[in-house]
């Protein structure tokens, strides 16, 4: 397998990083705004940790986004691909 498997964690992590950079926030600043540890933000961005619903709510509030806006990268095509139903 020459290409790494894209997981929901990796896709969300990339999206979270893009949101953070777009907002001009460091991992430390996002951690402070969300009440999470900066190392945990890094783990999520690298796809190493799965964010719970509570964490998603905290991140939404930090960015002043709704949950659907925070999860905007998960359209029906992406969800089908991740679930193995192409």
RANORQUI-V714653 format. One record per pair of residues at least 24 apart in sequence whose ideal C-beta (glycine too) atoms are under 8 Angstrom apart, sorted by the first residue. I is the first residue (numbers start at 1). J is the second residue. If there is no record, write none. Layout:
BEGIN
i	j
I	J
I	J
END
This chain:
BEGIN
i	j
6	81
6	82
7	47
7	82
8	50
8	74
8	82
9	44
9	47
9	48
9	49
9	50
10	47
11	47
11	73
11	74
11	78
11	82
12	44
12	47
12	51
12	71
12	73
12	74
13	44
13	45
13	46
13	47
14	45
14	47
14	73
15	72
15	73
16	41
16	44
16	45
16	59
17	45
19	63
19	65
19	70
20	45
23	63
30	59
30	62
33	62
34	58
34	59
34	61
34	62
END
